[in-house]
Amino acid sequence: MGVRIAVIITLATVFSYLHIFRSFRTEALAQMEGYLSERSQREQVRFILAQDNHTIIKKALTERLRAWSQQDPAPLFDSLFARLPDGTIRNDPRIFDGTKMPGVFVPRGVTADTDFRRRLLAAYEVVAQYGPAYHVRFTNTGVMLPEGVLVGYWPEGATWFQDVAADFSLLELEYFTLGLPEKNPRRESVWTGIFEDTPSKTWMVTVSTPLDVDGRHVATISHDMLLDELMRRTIGDHPPGTYNILFRDDGQLIAHPDLRVKSGVEPYNIQNDARKPEEVFEQGGTVEQLAHLRGIFERVRARPSGQNVLELSEYGEYIAVVRLKGPGWNLVTVRPEHVVSAQAFAVARYVLMFGLVSLLMELGIMYWVLKQQITQPLLAFTQATDQVAAGDFKVTLASSRDDELGRLANAFQLMAQEVQHREEALRQANEGLEKRVAERTRELQDVHRQLVETARQVGRAEVATNVLHNVGNVLNSVHTSALLARERLAGLKLEGVERLGTLFEAHRDELATFLTQDERGRNAVPYLCQLGRHLVEERQTLQQLLDDVGKHTEHIGAIVKLQQRYARTPQQMYEPVQLAELVEDALRINQAALGRHHVTVERNLADVPVITTERHKVLMILVNLISNAKYAMDVVPEGQRRLGVRLEQLDAKHVRIEVRDNGVGIAPEMLTRIFQHGFTTREEGNGFGLHSSALAAQELGGTLRAYSEGPGQGATFMLELPTVPGKQAAQASA
């Protein structure tokens, strides 16, 4: 019967999967088409707005040209512009403020006759009127005259018009040539290919609109638009299980989630680019990826008019495409077929599960009978055991039965009572330990307050800040050691002693016979030995935890003394230090926090000679670096967090300690700021740790540097120290 039902369930599951897959596929394709339709409306707003802006500027510029045709331009022209020694005409440097007024660049060789001056003044006035208003959405607003003259409002490049070389020419640039009649016979707004702005390393695009007056080409209007947000939305904003691609009709790739063009490299063309992937993309790419991208491009280009949803059977994918008004770019959403089939399989799996549940219900009747007679009493014992393990010793069992289970229930309750008494004694001992730790903590807090007050009186607030930061790191370890000691005390399992005592009590009159002949009696003495070893090990563990508390508090005292000595006198106290042991001490101080964050520590400690330095100042730097690395890996999934510590000798006079993590990484522009006082990237950070560590390394005659390949690539901090302090080295050489 079970086999027949299983066959029926399997067939129902198969047919359900096929039906659900077809339904999900239809729904997914409709969702993709609707998503792209809505997405295109949002993305093309800025492009349409740019072209509308050009319509307004064209009208205003035409009016200003007609108005200037009846006026003398010389007075205003001479007050705003000046011909410089290099032959160019630019804004008068004495009055020019590029953040508030348009910039002007007229290359040398241009004849500044009356007609030219009128056109230049008209362009200047229009850009001054509309440039600041449009700057909210567009990087700059410009008007180019046919002579290669540029008038632009660009606050971010305020000095460009004054600094550009005299031989700079617009005549061959794409956004200039797009306004010429031979390049743009329809005289409409045209979008250039994307290009990278070199100073900011951001991708941009320019829209150019020609202006003809009375059949004569008089100017070209332009906007530059940043593409960072569009690229970021294209890559990151997509329905679950899909990804987006953006490219032009000529094959120029604009955005792809896995193929990001390197900075300083020309954009990639999908259909005819012969460069190797590693020459173009940040991650290198693969030949298969490029072939896949080319297949999508060719399928989109060859699709029938009006068909926006396509199937790529050779790649097992569905794609939806829409054109963005304005530049006419193709926005493509790709959904792998296995995403749809996985959803259908998940639903079919539920059908199969419900069928199996029905089958199991029939088999469960026999299980229920056995459970009532045998399993339920044993389950009560299991629950009582869990209750005792959780700390609740008030257990109630059915002890009225006159059989083995009844006698076992009586013995179990007696054992729970005895363990409760032992637990109470351990709890009192633990409270005493917590009280002592709290007292020591209050004493340390009093020391902190005294140091802060002293720092305020002498104007050395940084000393108190460093004390609070470094002592706070070690206090976390003190608190963690205390908690571990408490957990160890609470985890002592002494219930076996009660059971053994009960057995001895029951065989008091024949104890010798019981110990030698009875199976349980022969196991009693080995059990006592094992229990004794267990208690000794637990005592040693607790002693080790208390020793760690002592070491941590000793380190806190050393930090306080070190900072007090620093505030009082610049003298330094050096001592021989074994760096490998000091690195282990720093890891031990952070051991509990690293374990709590599931961080794997990788050591590579070379056998370097003993150096002469200040022990606790070096320890303070290492504790700060390890603590910062731990927080930097919070974004990394558990099990993948790696902390590397490396010790090596650079040369006869220097050693280096590296602390490396695979966390959030550091942006290049942040590498020069992270050591500044008060600078931090964490919400709960105070910005003092790295600053004080860098100062401490400098005082020791060494350096503290940071290196990172960028966000998400982890970071490495390198502490380099001299093997002998400067003064002692001078004495040794003398």
N, C-alpha and C positions, 0 to 999 in steps of 0.2 A: 504493500500500500504506500509506503514511504517513497519507493522508487517511482511509482506511477505519478504521485503528486509532484515529485521533483522534476520529472520530464515535462509536465504541464506548466510548471512555473518557469522552466527554462524557455520553452516556446513563447510563452506570454512576454517574457523579458525581451526576446529577440525582436518580436513584432513591435513592442512598445518602443524599443530603441530606434528602429527604422522610422516610425511615425514621428517620434519626437525630434529626431535629427532633421527631417524635412521641415517641420514647423519652426525649429530654432534657426535653421538656415534662412528661411524666408523672413523671419523677424529680424535676424541680424543684418541682412542686406538692406531691409527697409530702414533699420536704425542707422546704418552707416550713411545712407543717402540723406536721411533727415538731418543727421549730425553735420554733414558737410554743407548742406544748404544753410543751416543756421550759422555755422562757423564762417562761411564765406561772407554772410551779411555783416558780421562783426569785424572780420579782418580787412575788408575792402573799404571800410569807412574812411580811414586815414588817406588812402589813395584817392578816393573820390573827393575828399575834402581838399587835398593838395591841388587837384585840377580845378575845383571851384575857386580856390584862392587865386589861381593864375588868371581865371576869368575876370575876377575883380581887379587884380593888378593891371591886366591888359587895358581895361576900361579906364582906370585911373591914369595910367601912363599915357594913353592916347590923349586924354584931356589935358594933362600937363604939357605934352609936346605942342598942342595947339595953343595953349596959353603962352608958352615961352616964345612962340614964333612971332609975337608982337612986342617982345620986351628985349632990352639990352642985357645979355647975360654977364657982361664983363665985371661989374662991381661985385656981385655975389660970388662969381667963379673965383676971382682973385682973393676974396676974403676966406674962402673955404679950402682952396687947393694951392699947391706950390709946385713949381718945377724944380726938382732936386738936381744936384750935380751929376748924378748918374744918367740924366736925360729923361727920367720918368716923371710923371705927374702923379702926386699922391696928396692925401690930406695934409694940411698944414700941421706939422708936428707940434707946434705951440698950442694948438687948441683941440687936437684930436683926442678923443676918448672912445676907443673902440667898443666899450661896453654900453655906450649910450647913443652912438651915432654910427651911420654906415661908414665903411671903409671904401676907399677908391684906389684903384691901381690902373694907370695908363702907361703901357710900355713905351719905351723910347722909340722915336720915329713917327709917332702919330701927330698929325697936324691939328693943332687946337684952334681951328677956325670958329667962326660964330655959330655955324650950324652944329658943329661938334659940341661946343660948350652948352648950347641949348639942350641937346639930347642928354648930355651928361648930367646937367642940373635937374632935368625932369626925372631921370632915373634915380638920382640921389634923393630927391624929395619924396618920391613914391616909396622907395625902400625905407626911408626914415619914418614914413607914416605907417606902413604895414609890417615892417620887419619885427618890431618889438611885440606886436600883437600875435603874430604867427609863430614867434619863438617858443611859445608854450608847447607846441606840438612838433615843430620842425627845427632841425639843428640850425639852419640858416636860411635866409631869403636873399636872392641875388638877381641882378639884371646885368646881362652881358651885351655890349654893343658890338657891331660887326667888325670894328677895328681890333678886336681882342681886348677890349676894356672890360673891367669887372667892377661892379658896384655891389657891395654885399653887407648885410647885417649879420655878424657872427661874433657874439660876445665871447665864446670860448676860444676863438682865435683872434682876440682883440689886436694883437700886435702883428698878425700875419701880413696885413696890407703895408705895414711899414718895413717889415723884414724880408719880404719876398724879393728874390734876385731880380735885377733890372732886365735880364734876358728871359725871364719867365714868359711863356706864351700859352694862350688858351686855344690857339687856332687848330691844334691837332687833337684836342681832348674830346671825348665822346659827347659829354653833355653840352659842349659848344657846337660841335658839328651837327648835332641833331636838330638845331634850330635853323640851319641853312636851307634854302629852297630846294637845292638839288638832293639833299638828304631827307627832307620832309615835305614832299610836294603837297600833302593834304593839309599842312599847316595846323597840326593838332598836337596835343600834349603827348610826349614820348618819354618812356622810362628807360634809363640806361641799365646795363648789367650791374651786378653788385660789385662793390670794391671795398677794400679795407682802408679805414682811416689810420694812417701810420702812427701818429702820436698816441691815440687812445686805443688802438688795436681793436676797433669795433667795425662791424660790417655796415655799409651804407648803400643807398641807392639814390639816384638823382632823377627828378622829373624836370624836363625842359619843355617850355611852351614858346613858340616863335610869335612875334608881333610884327605885322605888316601894316603900314599906314600909307594909304594912297598907292598901293601896289609896290611899296618899297619895304624891304626888310630892315627894321630899325633896331630891334632888340630881341633878346631871348631871355625869358624869365625862368628862374630855377629855384627848386627847393631840394635840400639834402635831408634824407630821412634815415634815422638809425633803425637797424633791423634786429637789434638784440632781443627786444621783447617779442617780435614776431617769430624769430627763430626759436626762442625759449618756449613760447606757447605751442609752436608746431611740434616740437620734440616732446614736451612734457604734458600737454593737454590733449588727451585722446581717450576714447572709450576703452574699458578694460579689455585686454587681450589684443589690442590693435596698436599700430604705430603710424605716424604721419610722415610724408615726404613732400617737399616743395621744390619745384624746378620750373625753368622757363621753357618756352616752345623750342628754342634752339638747343636745348640740352644742358644749359648751365644749371648746376646743382646749387640750390640755395640753403636747404636744411634737410638733414638726415640724422636720425638718432645715433647711428654708429659710425658715420663717416663725416667727421668734422675737419674742415680744411685748416691747415696750420696757419699761424700768423705769419704774414710776410709772403705768402704763396698765392699765386693767381687762382681764381675759382676753378673748380673742376667741371669739365664738360662731359656729360654722360656718353654722348654718341661718338666723339672723335678724339678724346684726350689720350695721348700716348704715354703719359708719364706713369712711372711705377707708383703703386699705392702708397708705399712708405715715403715717397717724395712729396705727397700731397696732404695725406691725412695724419692727424695726431696719433691715432692708434694703429696706423699702417694699413688697415683694411686687408681684404683678401681678394684674390681673383674671382672666387665664387660670389662674393658680395657684389663686386662690380658687374659681373655678368647678370646677376639677379636684378640689380638696379637698371641695367640696360634693357632687360626684358620687360620690366614695368614701363619704362619710358616708351619703348616701341609699341607696346600694347595700348598705351594711352594715346599716342600719336595716331595710331591706325584705327581707333575706335570709330564706329558710325556716329554721325551727328545726332545728338540728343540722348545717346546711351551713356549713362553715368556710372553704372555698376557693371563690372566685368569679372570674369573668372579666369585665373591663371592656373590651368590644370597642371602644367608642367612643374609648378612650384607648390601646388596644393594650397592656393590662396584665392581670396576674393578682394577686389579693390574697388573703391569708389573715388570718382574724380570730379572736381569742380574748378572752374576758372574764376580767378579773382578779377573783378572789374578794375580798370586802371592799367596796371602793368600786364594783365593777362597771364599771370602765373598759374600753374597747375598745382592745386592742393590735392594730394592723394592720401587716402586712408587705406591701410592694408590690414586685413584680418586673416590669419592662418586658418585653414579648414579644421585643423585639429582642435582649435579653441571651441568651435561649434560642436564637434563630435564629443569633446570632453564633457560639455554641459549635458548633451543628450545621454552620454554614458552614465553620468552622475544620477540623472533622473531614473534611468533604467535600473541602476543599481538599487535604488530605493524600492522599485517594484520587486526585484529579486529578494531583497531583504524582507519585505512584508510577506512574500510567499513562504520564505523559510521560517518566519515567525509562526505562520499558521501551522506548518509542519511540526515545529517544535512544541506547539501547544498540545498536540495529541500525545507526544512523548512525555510531556510534563506531568501528566496525571500520575503515572507510576512514581515519578520523582517526588511528587507531593506526599504520597503515602509514606515513602521511606523517610522523607524529611520529618514528618510528624513523630515517627517512632524513634528515630536514631539521631538524625542530623540536628534537630532543634535543641535537644539538651546540650550537645557539643557546641553549638553556636552560642548558647548562653555562656558557656565557659570562655569562649573566644572573646565575646563582648566584655566579660568581666576582666579578662586579661588586658584588653585595650583600655578599659576604664582605669585600671591600676597603672598602666603605662602612661596614661595622660595625667596622673596625679590624683585621681579620685579613688580613695581607698574604701569608701562606703559601698561595698558591693553586696548584692543580695542574690543568693542562689537557692534553688529548691533542694534543701538538705534533708527533707523528711523521707526521702526514698531510702528503703532498707536494702541498698545494693552498693556496688562499687562507685557509681556516680554520686550517690548520697554521701558516702564517706569522703570522696574527693572534694565535694562541695564544702564540707566542714573544714577540711584541712586548708583549702584555699582561703576561706574567710579568716582563719587564724593567721595565715601567712600575711594577708593584706593588713591586718591590724598591726603586726609587728613591723612591717615595712613602713607603715604610716608613722610609727614612733621614730624609726630611723630617719625618715624623710624630714620630720620636724626638727630633729637635731642638726641635720645637714643644712636646713634652711636657716636656722639661727646662726650657724657658723658662717654661712654665706652673707647674711645681713651684716655680721661683724666686719667681714672683708669689704663689703660695699661701703660701710661707714668709714673705714680707714682710707679707702680710695677717695671718697668724697672729701674727707678732711684734707688729704694731700692736694686734691684739686682746688679746694678753697684757699689753701696756703699759696699755691701757684698763682691763683687769680689775684690774691693780695699783692704778690710780687709784680704781676702785670700792672696793676693800678699804680703801684709805687714808681715803676719805670715810666709809665705814661706821664705822671705828675712831674717827675724829674725832667723828662724830655720837654714838657711845656715850659718849665722854668728856665731852661738853658737854650730853648729854641731849637732843640734837636728832635723834632717830631718824627723824623724818619727812623730813629733808633727804636722808639716805642712801637712803631708800625711793624718793623722787622721782627721784634720780639713776639708780638701778638701773632704774626703770620706763621713763624716757624714753630713756636710753642703749640699753636693750634694744631699743626700737623701731627706732632707727637702725642698731644692729648687724645686725638682720635685713637691712636694705638693703645694708650693706657686704658681708655674706656672699653676698647674691643677686647683686650686681655682680661679685664674684669668680667665682661660678659661671658667669655669662653670659660673662665673659671667657674662662674655660676652654672653654666650649662653642664660642665663636667660633674659638679657636685650633684646637680639634679639628675644626671644620667646614671648614677651608681645603682646597679641592680642587685639588691641584697635579698631578693625573695627566696633565693635558693637556700640561704642559711636557715630560714624558718622551716622550709620543708625538711631539711636535714635534721634540724632539732626535733621536729615532730617524729621522724623515723627513730631517732635515738630514744626519745621518750617512750615510744611504743615498744621498744625492745630493751628496756632498761635492765630487766632481770636476766636477759640472755645476750648481753651486748657483745661478748667475745664471740659467741657462736654466730651472731648476726653479722659481725664484721668479717668473719673468715669464711662463712659458708653461704650466706645469703648473697644473691647477685647484686642487690642494691647496696648491701653492707660493704662488699668488696670494692665498690665504686666510690664509697663515701670518702675514704682517705685521699685518693687522687683528686677528688672533687675539691676537698678542703685545700689541698696544695695549689690547685689551679685558681681557686678563689683568692687565696693569699697573694699569689703573683699578680692577679688582676687588681687587687686593692693597692699593692705596692706600686704597680704601674700608674694607676690613677693618682696616687699620692705624688709620684714623680712628675706627672703631667701638670698637676696643680702647682707643684713647687716651681716648675719651669715657667708657668704663666705668671706666678708672683715675681720670679726673677726678672721676667720681661718688663713687668710694671716697674720694678726697681731700676732697670737699665733705662727705660724711657724717661722716668722722672729724673734720673741722673743726667740724661742728655738735655732735658729741659733746663735743669740748673746750669749746665755748662753753657747753653745758649744765652741764658740771662746774664751770667757772669761775662761772657764774651761781649755782649752788647753794652753792658755797664762799663767794661774796660775800654771799649771803643769810644763811648761818650766821654770818658774821663781823660784818656791819654792815648796817643797814637802808637804806643809801644805794642809790639807783637811778641807773642810767646810761641815759640816753635818747639816741636818735639818730633822724634822719629815716628813715622807712621807707615804701617803696612796697608797699602791701598786696597788690596784684595779683601782684607778683613773689614775695612771701612765700608766698601761697597756692600758686603754682606750685611753689615749693621744697618745701612740705609734700607736695604731690601727687607730686613727683619722688622724695622719700624713700620714699614708700609705693608707688611705681610698680610695682616688681617684685611685691610682694605682691598688689596689686590685679589685675595681669595674671594671676598664678597662680590667683587666685580668680575670674577671668573677670568682673570688675566693670567696668561701663561708667560712665565719669565724664562728667557733664554740667556744664559750666561756664557761669556767668552772672555775669561779673565786670564791674561798672560801673567807669567811669573816675573813681575818687575821688582827691582830692588827697593829697599826701604828708602823713603824720601823724608826730608825734613820740612814740615809745614805745620799749620795750625789744624789739629784734628777736627775740632768741633765746627770750625768754619767750613771745612770741606764737607763734613757730614751734613751741615745745614744746606749746602748747595745741592747735594745728591738727593736729600729727602724732598726738597722742593721740585727737582726735575722729575723724580719718580712719581710724586703726587700729581703733578701737572699731566704727565703722560697717561696716568690712570684715568683722569677726567676726560682727556682728549679721545679716549677709546670708548666712551659711552655710546656713541652712535654705531659702533661696530657690533654685529650680532655676537651673542655669547658663544664661546667656543672658537672664535676667530681672533680674539684679542691677543696680540703678541707684544711683549715688552722685552727689548733686547738691551743688555748691558755689556759693554765691551771695554776692556782695560788693555792698553798696549803702551810700549815705550817708543816714542818718536825718534829720539836720539839720546846721546849720552846725558843731555841736560834737561830733557823734557819728557813728560808722560801725558797720555790723553785718556780720558774716560768719556765714552759715548753712551747716551741714553736714547734709545730709538723706539718709536711706537708706530703702529699702523692705524692711527686715528684720523681725526678730521683734517690734519695737515694745516699748512699756513700759506696764505696767498703771498706772492712775491712782494707786493707793496707793504705787507705787514711785517716782513722780516726785519726792517729797520726801526720798527716802532715797538716791538714786543718787550724790549728792555727798558722802555721809558717808564718813569715813575707814574703809577696810577693807571697805566694802560692795561686793559684786560678784554678778552673776548667772551668770558663766561659771565652769566647774569649774577652768580653769587661770588664771583672773584673780586679781589680788591686791587689788583695790579701792582702788588708790592713784592711778590715772591721772586719773579725773574729780575726785577730791578735790583733788589738787595743781593741776589745771587751774583749778578754781574759785578756789582761793587765789591763783593767779598772776593771774587776771583781776581779782580784787579789789585786788591790789597795784598793778595798772596803772590803777586808777580805773574799771574797767569791771565788767561782769557776765557770767556764763555761765549760761544757762537752757536747759531741755529741754522739749520738747513732743511728745506722742504721742496719737493717738486711741485707743490701746489695743493689746493683743496682736495681732500679725499685721498692724498698720497702719503699720509703720515708725516712725521717730523723727527729730526735727529738733533740733539743738543750735545755739543762737544766742549768739554772742560779740559783745558790744557794747563798743566802746572809745572813749574821748575822743580827739579829734583833737589836743589839746594837754594835757599833764599838768597836774595841779592847780596846782602851784607856778608853772610857767611861765605858765599862764593868768592867775594873780593878778598876776604881774609885768607881763604885757602890758596888762591892764586898768588898772594903776596908771600 
